[in-house]
Amino acid sequence: MNKGDQTMQFLLLIYDQEKRWTKLSETQQSAETQEFGAFGEECAQAIRGGNALQPTPTAKTVRVRDGKLLVTDGPFAETKEQLGGYYLVEANNADEAISIAAKVPWARYGSIEVRPIMTFS
């Protein structure tokens, strides 16, 4: 991949403050959900997959140290923003992937991390 006119895949990691979402009214949540639907329609050719994630209290972090399984509740690090979902997109280059990421509705409130997918032969 990454040669000639072949496209690359990028993961768009969507970060926002979970508390912001929970404080919105049903009308506001519905409006944001509709924005995500519009984004999905506009960028349908590029989107290869994506999902919203359950809130961080439902997460488990898994580590193996000295052969022992360690499972803790929640994400590994305390942060102001939490990973709320992702899109897997296909783009010609990083600039195009960034352009797509800028259209994700929550880019206005949180941040969208754009990460190229590694390809192995």
N, C-alpha and C positions, 0 to 999 in steps of 0.2 A: 504494500500500500504506500501512499505518500509519494508516488511517482507519477509524472505526467498529469493527466486529467483525473486521476483517481481522487476520491474524497477521503477525508479523515473522519474519525468519530471523536466526539468530545462529550464529556459528562458535565452537565450544568448542575451544580450543587446549589440548592436554594436554601439560604439562611435567612431567618427572621426571628423576631422575639415571639415565642409561643404565647406569652401573656397578651401581646397586642391583639392577636387573633381572638383569644377567648373573651376579650373585653368588647369586641365588636357586637353590634346588634345583629339579629338574624338578617335584617335588610342589608346591612353592610357586608356580612359574610356572603350573602347571596350575590351581591354586586361584584365582590372580588372573585367568587367562583365563576361568574359569567365572564369576567375578564380573562381568567385562565382558559375558558372555553374558546374565547375569541383568539387568544394567543395560539391555542392548539390548532385552530382552523387556519390561521395565517401562516403558521410555520409547519404545517402538516407534512410537506415534502421533506423537510429536514429531520423531523422527529422520528426516532426509531424505537422509543420506549420512554416510560417515565411513570413515576408513582409519587403520591403524597405519603408521608410517613406518619405513623402514630406518634403522639407526644413523647418527649424524652423520658418521662417516668415509666413508660412501658419497655424501655430499652434495657438490655443487659450488655455488659462489657466482659469479654472473655479473654483471659490470659492463661498461658501455661508457663510456670516458673519451676525450674528444677523438677520437671516431670509432673507437677501438681496443677490441677485445674483450679483456677480462681475465677469466680463469677461474681461481679458486683452489679448493683442496680444502676441504671442510668448511663449516660455517656461518660467517657474517660475524663474529660476536662470540663470545668465550670466555665461557661462563656456567656456573653451577653446575648448572643444569637445562637439559635439551635438549627441543626439540619432538619428541614421540614419536608424535603422531597428532592426529586431530581428529574432531569430529562436527559436521555441519550440522544444526541443529534449527530447528523452527518453534515459536514461543511467542507468547502474547498480548502480552507485554511483557518488559522486562529482568528484572523480579523473577522471573517464571516461568522464564526462561532460566537465571538464577542458581540457582534451585531444582533444575533439571535438572542443571546443572553440579556441584552439591554431591553428586549421586548417582554421578558418575563415580568408579569405584574408586580411581584414582590421585590424587584430590583429597586423600586421606589422606597421601600421600607427597610429592607435588609441588604443582603448582598448575594450575588450569584458568582460562585467560583467556577471558572472554566478550566477543565483539565483534559488534555489530550489522552486518548486511550492508547495504551501500548499495544503494538501488534507483534506477535511472535510468529516466526516461520516454522 
